[in-house]
Amino acid sequence: MTLLLDTHTALWFWWDDPQLSTTARALICDPANRKLVSPASAWEVAIKVSLRKLNIGGPYRGFFPQQMLRTNFEWLLGTDDHFAALSALPFHHKDPFDRLLIAQTIVENAVLVTNDPLITKYPVSVIF
């Protein structure tokens, strides 16, 4: 199974946060599953760190590369297909980061691991 991790999901996994469900944690830990992170998540974290809305325990520089390497997660780079799907999405969800993740999930036929109930308004597979 291919999993695309929402920003908060990746952070919760990296920080061993109890807000991450046992189902999500088990699927992320399963070596048979491919774990993807969108650069949209790195962008979102960088913005929140700069606004002091998020404390990642140190400087932003190097945070994502270290965590991605430590957990063997892969980057899911944005493609023209992702952006075309994004341009066709209805505006059930207004957050631009989540909208890109939704489009990427659709195009990649992945499962989005999230805690955001608004995402269920789209034709995507979701794990909470």
Secondary structure, 3 states (H helix, E strand, C coil): CEEEECHHHHHHHHCCCCCCCHHHHHHHHCCCCEEEECHHHHHHHHHHHHCCCCCCCCCCCCHHHHHHHHHCCEECCCCHHHHHHHHHCCCCCCCHHHHHHHHHHHHHCCEEECCCHHHHHCCCEEEC
